[in-house]
Amino acid sequence: MCIAGEFIYQNFINQRIGGEGVPMSYVNDIIEQVIKRNPNEPEFHQAIKEVLPSIEPFIEENREIKNIGILERFVEPESQIIFRVSWVDDNGKAQVNRGFRVQFNSSIGPYKGGLRFHPTVNIGIMKFLAFEQILKNSLTGLPMGGAKGGSDFDPKGKSDGEVMRFCQSFMTELFRHIGADTDVPAGDIGVGGREIGYLFGQYKRLKNEFTGVLTGKGIEWGGSLIRPEATGYGATYFAEEMLSTRSESFQGKTVCISGSGNVAQYATEKVTQLGGKVVTSSDSNGFIYDPKGIDDEKLKFIMDLKNVKRGRIKDYAEKFGVEYFEEKRPWIIKCDIAMPCATQNEINEDEAKMLVKNGCMAVSEGANMPSTPEAVEVFLKEKILYGPGKAANAGGVATSGLEMTQNSMRLPWSREEVDTRLHSIMKNIHATCVKYGSKEDGFINYVDGANIGGFVKVANAMIAQGVV
């Protein structure tokens, strides 16, 4: 069934399938089946609705995709694991959380995707993130499948001892399902270097082996340089590539960034290095607006506040005497470029319209699916540069893939070498989006480009490997 070369792309470009082709209702039928089979999972439904319609014209040109059920398998996880995590807090009281791992697709490599520790975590959010991860990992060009996991555990306010005991209990179950050639988790929201260390230590005890089973490790024990910076840097590199298509750059531009964690911090750093001025930072309680810009000294304060003291961004406003907007998001501030780096659905339709009205020319997503479908529609209708998360924030998992490579080789690379490889990967992702997303009027639909570009590689692999 597999045809040599990029058969799907070539069929799409060079020929039409004879007969009626795939009926227009095929994709809608799949979407309806997903919703019916996965009730009360709105984030997963949203991801499916965003991806499938954009690849529908592509599917119409390729009857094989329907005939051997590629799409039916593409939307169903290969494995969904839910388990109990029991641990003891500092008061000696037993606590119980849920752990999750959704191993969605391994057609192009071992499962790869982060772990998220946050009270909002549930199976629907894990499936949405894992589904997005399939396409994101495919776009990097590295051999990595798609997965995601985590727990409804909240590390905020917990002592190091409590976090350690939780992580050890979590890994005591998860270790059965992962491995360097099977599934390689990483960090995500609520899972940083501290958590990865505790998780890796427990895996090593249980398996009696030192392997590259997790990425985001410490430099001293198998980690990669610039892994903490990678997602923020990558989203900035992607934005830089988008801007270049209109002969623009970051130089002299005002940039609004949401979030104040890892991604936001290093996006701020790289934007500043490229000549832009970042004027906002936020957390779940509100955002600060600093019209003078968040320079290196102010960024160091944010890093210490969030990474060490684990405080609230409001403290920045008090420290530097700037405005703080309680319970609001940064998108009311006038800017040239917006980079949502916090969480899903943080830009709604009204906020998207506000950004466009205020002259925003580009949106590069550092978070996963931070724009609602209505917001995305606004960006595309207004034909601004819009880089969806699966493309724009792929730098994190790309560098995780580079860490896996270094672990397999037992050789570390320099900071410069990793950064060069990351920059090259982001340029290649952008080129893929342009290849599949360019329209007749010259507009580049990065949503279509990312979805089709990611899907082609996975579909080819699934066809080559037969019906499994």
C-alpha positions in Angstrom: 0.0 0.0 0.0 2.9 2.3 0.5 4.1 4.2 -2.6 7.8 5.2 -2.6 8.6 8.9 -2.0 6.3 11.6 -0.7 3.3 9.9 -2.5 0.7 11.9 -0.6 2.2 15.2 -1.4 2.9 14.4 -5.0 -0.6 13.1 -5.5 -2.0 16.3 -4.0 0.1 18.5 -6.2 0.3 16.6 -9.4 -2.9 14.6 -9.9 -6.5 14.1 -8.9 -7.9 10.7 -7.9 -10.4 9.4 -10.4 -14.1 9.1 -9.5 -15.9 11.1 -6.9 -13.0 11.2 -4.5 -13.5 11.3 -0.7 -17.0 12.6 0.1 -17.0 15.9 1.9 -18.9 14.3 4.8 -16.0 11.9 5.6 -14.1 14.3 7.9 -17.3 15.5 9.5 -18.2 11.9 10.2 -14.9 11.3 11.9 -15.3 14.5 14.0 -18.8 13.4 15.1 -17.4 9.9 16.0 -14.7 11.5 18.1 -17.1 13.7 20.0 -19.5 10.8 20.6 -16.8 8.4 21.7 -15.1 11.1 23.9 -17.8 13.0 25.7 -17.0 15.9 28.1 -13.6 16.5 26.6 -13.9 19.9 25.0 -10.2 20.6 24.6 -9.7 17.3 22.7 -12.8 18.1 20.5 -11.3 21.6 19.8 -8.0 20.1 18.7 -9.7 17.6 16.4 -11.9 20.3 14.9 -8.9 22.6 14.3 -6.8 20.0 12.5 -9.1 17.8 10.5 -11.0 20.4 8.4 -7.7 22.0 7.4 -6.4 18.6 6.0 -9.8 17.7 4.4 -8.9 19.0 0.8 -5.7 16.9 1.1 -7.6 13.8 2.1 -10.0 14.3 -0.8 -7.1 14.0 -3.2 -5.9 10.7 -1.6 -8.4 7.9 -1.5 -5.9 5.6 0.2 -6.2 7.6 3.4 -9.9 6.7 3.6 -9.7 3.2 2.2 -7.3 1.9 4.9 -8.7 3.9 7.7 -5.7 6.3 8.4 -7.9 9.0 9.8 -9.9 6.7 12.1 -6.6 5.5 13.6 -5.0 8.9 13.6 -7.7 10.3 16.0 -7.6 7.3 18.4 -4.8 7.0 21.0 -2.8 3.8 20.8 -2.8 3.7 24.6 -4.4 5.7 27.5 -3.1 5.0 31.0 -4.8 6.3 34.2 -3.4 5.4 37.6 -3.6 6.3 41.3 -0.8 8.3 42.9 -0.7 8.0 46.7 1.7 10.1 48.7 2.2 11.5 52.2 2.3 15.3 52.9 4.5 17.0 55.5 1.8 16.5 58.1 1.9 12.8 57.6 -1.5 12.8 55.9 -2.1 10.5 52.9 -3.0 12.3 49.7 -4.3 10.8 46.5 -4.0 12.2 42.9 -4.6 10.8 39.5 -1.8 10.2 37.0 -2.1 10.0 33.2 -0.1 9.1 30.2 -1.7 9.2 26.7 0.5 7.4 24.1 -1.2 8.7 21.0 0.9 7.7 17.9 4.3 6.0 17.5 4.4 5.7 13.7 7.6 7.8 13.3 9.4 7.1 16.6 9.1 6.4 20.3 6.4 8.4 22.1 7.6 11.8 23.1 5.8 14.5 25.1 5.8 16.3 28.4 4.4 15.8 31.8 2.0 18.4 33.3 1.3 18.8 37.0 -1.6 21.1 37.4 -5.1 20.9 39.1 -6.8 21.3 35.7 -5.3 18.1 34.3 -7.7 15.5 33.1 -7.8 12.8 30.4 -9.4 15.2 27.8 -6.6 17.8 28.2 -4.0 15.0 28.0 -5.5 13.7 24.8 -5.6 17.2 23.3 -2.0 17.8 24.1 -0.9 14.4 22.9 -2.8 14.8 19.6 -1.1 18.2 19.0 2.2 16.6 19.9 1.9 14.1 17.0 2.0 16.9 14.5 4.5 19.1 16.4 7.0 16.2 16.7 6.5 15.3 13.0 7.3 18.9 12.0 10.6 18.9 13.7 11.9 16.2 11.3 13.1 14.1 14.2 11.9 10.5 14.8 9.5 11.1 17.6 5.9 10.0 18.1 3.3 11.9 20.1 2.3 11.5 23.7 1.5 13.6 26.8 1.0 12.9 30.5 0.8 14.4 34.0 -1.3 14.6 37.1 -3.9 16.8 38.8 -1.3 17.3 41.5 -0.5 21.0 42.2 3.2 21.7 43.1 2.4 25.3 43.9 2.8 25.8 47.7 4.2 22.3 48.3 7.6 21.8 50.0 10.5 20.1 48.2 9.9 17.0 50.3 6.2 16.8 49.3 7.1 17.3 45.6 9.8 14.6 45.9 7.4 12.1 47.5 4.7 12.7 44.9 7.2 12.4 42.0 8.5 9.1 43.4 5.0 7.7 43.8 4.1 8.9 40.3 7.1 7.3 38.7 6.6 4.0 40.6 3.6 3.4 38.3 4.7 5.3 35.2 8.0 3.5 34.9 6.2 0.3 33.6 5.1 2.2 30.5 8.1 4.2 29.4 11.7 3.7 28.2 14.4 5.3 26.1 13.1 3.4 23.0 9.5 3.3 24.0 8.3 6.6 25.5 10.4 9.5 26.6 8.6 12.1 28.8 9.8 15.6 29.5 8.6 18.6 31.5 5.6 20.9 31.0 3.6 23.2 33.2 4.4 22.4 36.8 7.3 20.1 35.9 10.7 21.7 35.8 14.2 20.7 36.7 13.4 19.8 40.3 10.6 17.5 39.3 12.5 15.9 36.4 15.3 15.1 38.9 13.0 13.4 41.4 11.3 11.4 38.6 14.6 10.3 37.0 16.1 9.3 40.4 13.1 7.0 41.1 13.2 5.5 37.6 16.9 4.7 38.0 16.2 3.0 41.4 13.4 0.9 39.9 15.1 -0.1 36.7 18.7 -0.2 37.9 19.8 1.5 34.7 20.9 5.0 33.6 19.2 5.7 30.2 17.8 8.7 28.4 14.3 7.9 29.6 13.5 11.6 30.4 14.5 14.8 28.8 15.0 18.2 30.5 17.6 16.5 32.8 20.3 18.4 34.6 23.5 19.2 32.6 25.6 17.1 35.0 23.5 14.0 34.4 22.6 13.8 30.8 20.8 17.0 30.0 21.2 19.3 27.0 22.4 22.8 27.0 19.7 25.4 26.2 16.9 22.9 26.9 15.2 25.4 29.4 15.5 28.1 26.8 14.4 26.1 23.8 10.6 26.6 23.6 10.9 30.4 24.2 13.8 30.7 21.8 12.1 28.5 19.2 8.8 30.6 19.3 11.0 33.7 18.7 12.9 32.2 15.9 9.7 31.1 14.2 8.3 34.6 14.6 11.5 36.0 13.1 11.0 33.7 10.1 7.4 34.8 9.7 8.3 38.5 9.9 11.0 38.0 7.3 8.3 37.0 4.7 7.1 40.6 4.9 10.6 42.2 5.1 10.1 42.9 8.9 12.1 42.0 12.0 11.9 42.3 15.8 14.1 45.5 15.7 12.2 48.3 17.3 9.0 46.3 17.8 6.8 46.3 20.9 6.0 42.8 22.0 3.3 41.5 24.5 4.2 38.2 26.1 1.9 36.3 28.5 3.1 34.0 31.2 6.1 34.3 33.4 7.4 30.7 33.4 10.1 29.0 31.4 8.7 29.7 28.0 7.8 33.4 28.6 11.2 34.1 30.3 13.3 32.9 27.5 11.0 34.3 24.8 11.5 37.6 26.5 15.3 37.1 26.6 15.5 36.2 22.9 13.1 39.0 21.7 15.3 41.5 23.6 18.4 40.2 22.0 16.8 40.6 18.6 16.0 44.2 19.2 12.4 44.0 20.4 10.9 45.5 23.5 8.8 43.2 25.7 6.3 45.2 27.8 4.2 42.6 29.6 4.4 39.5 31.8 1.6 37.6 33.5 0.5 34.8 35.7 -2.9 33.4 36.7 -3.7 36.4 38.9 -3.1 39.2 36.3 -0.4 40.9 34.3 2.1 43.8 34.6 2.6 46.5 31.9 6.1 48.0 31.8 6.2 50.6 28.9 9.9 51.0 29.3 10.4 47.3 28.5 11.6 44.3 30.5 15.4 44.5 30.2 18.0 42.0 31.4 18.0 43.2 35.0 14.2 43.1 35.2 14.1 39.7 33.6 16.6 38.4 36.2 14.1 39.6 38.9 11.3 37.7 37.2 13.4 34.5 37.0 14.3 34.7 40.7 10.7 35.5 41.6 9.2 32.6 39.6 12.0 30.0 39.7 13.3 30.4 43.2 10.8 32.3 45.4 7.8 31.0 43.4 6.1 34.3 44.0 3.4 36.3 42.0 4.0 38.7 39.1 2.3 41.4 41.1 5.6 41.7 43.0 7.3 43.0 39.8 4.8 45.9 39.7 5.6 46.8 43.3 9.4 46.5 42.7 9.6 48.6 39.5 6.6 50.9 40.0 4.6 49.8 36.9 0.9 49.1 36.3 -0.6 45.8 37.5 -3.9 44.5 36.0 -5.7 42.2 38.3 -7.5 39.2 36.8 -6.8 40.4 33.2 -4.6 39.3 30.3 -2.1 41.3 28.3 -3.9 41.5 25.0 -5.5 44.8 25.8 -2.0 46.4 25.5 -1.1 47.9 22.1 1.7 45.9 20.5 3.3 44.9 17.2 3.8 41.2 18.1 1.9 39.0 20.5 3.4 35.8 22.0 1.0 33.9 24.2 3.2 31.7 26.4 0.9 30.7 29.3 -1.8 28.1 28.6 -4.6 27.0 26.3 -7.4 29.3 25.3 -5.9 32.5 26.7 -6.8 34.6 23.7 -10.5 34.8 22.9 -12.3 36.3 19.9 -12.6 39.8 21.5 -9.0 39.9 22.5 -7.9 38.8 19.0 -10.0 41.6 17.5 -8.4 44.0 20.0 -4.9 42.9 19.0 -5.7 43.4 15.3 -7.3 46.8 16.0 -4.2 47.9 17.9 -2.0 47.1 15.0 -0.6 43.7 15.9 1.0 42.2 12.8 2.1 38.8 14.1 1.2 36.2 16.7 3.6 33.4 17.6 2.3 30.8 20.1 4.7 29.7 22.8 1.9 27.8 24.6 -0.2 24.9 23.3 -3.5 26.0 21.6 -3.6 29.4 23.4 -5.9 30.9 20.9 -9.6 29.9 20.8 -11.0 28.7 17.4 -12.8 32.1 17.1 -9.6 34.0 17.8 -7.7 31.9 15.1 -10.5 32.8 12.7 -10.0 36.5 13.4 -6.2 36.2 12.8 -6.7 34.3 9.5 -9.4 36.6 8.2 -7.3 39.6 8.9 -4.3 37.8 7.3 -1.9 38.7 10.0 1.1 36.4 10.6 -0.2 33.7 12.8 2.1 30.8 14.0 0.1 28.0 15.7 1.6 26.3 18.7 2.3 23.0 17.0 4.8 24.9 14.7 5.9 27.9 16.7 6.5 26.2 20.0 8.1 23.0 18.6 11.5 24.2 19.8 11.1 22.6 23.2 10.5 19.1 21.9 13.0 19.6 19.1 15.7 20.2 21.7 14.4 17.3 23.7 15.0 15.2 20.6 18.5 16.6 20.4 19.0 15.6 24.1 17.8 12.1 23.2 20.4 12.0 20.4 23.2 13.1 22.7 22.2 10.5 25.3 22.3 7.8 22.7 25.7 8.9 21.5 27.0 9.5 25.1 28.3 12.8 23.9 27.3 16.3 25.0 27.1 19.2 22.5 28.1 22.8 23.1 25.6 25.5 23.7 26.4 27.0 20.3 25.9 23.7 18.5 22.5 23.0 20.1 21.3 26.5 19.5 22.4 26.3 15.8 20.6 23.0 15.4 17.5 24.5 17.1 17.5 27.5 14.9 17.9 25.3 11.8 15.0 23.1 12.9 12.7 26.1 13.4 13.6 27.4 9.9 12.8 24.0 8.5 9.5 24.0 10.2 8.7 27.4 8.8 9.7 26.2 5.4 7.3 23.2 5.7 4.5 25.5 6.7 5.2 27.8 3.7 5.3 24.7 1.4 1.9 23.4 2.4 0.2 26.6 3.5 0.9 29.1 0.7 -2.3 30.4 -1.0 -2.7 31.8 -4.5 -2.8 35.3 -3.3 0.5 34.9 -1.5 -0.9 34.6 2.0 0.6 31.9 4.1 -1.9 30.0 6.2 0.4 28.6 8.8 -2.4 26.5 10.3 -3.0 24.6 7.1 0.8 24.4 6.5 1.5 23.0 9.9 -1.4 20.5 10.0 -0.8 19.2 6.4 3.0 19.2 6.7 2.8 17.2 10.0 0.1 14.9 8.8 1.9 13.8 5.6 4.9 12.3 7.4 2.7 10.4 9.9 0.3 9.2 7.3 3.1 7.9 5.1 4.6 6.0 8.0 1.2 4.5 9.0 0.6 3.3 5.4 4.1 1.8 5.2 3.7 -0.1 8.4 0.3 -1.6 7.5 -3.0 -1.8 9.4 -2.0 -2.0 13.1 
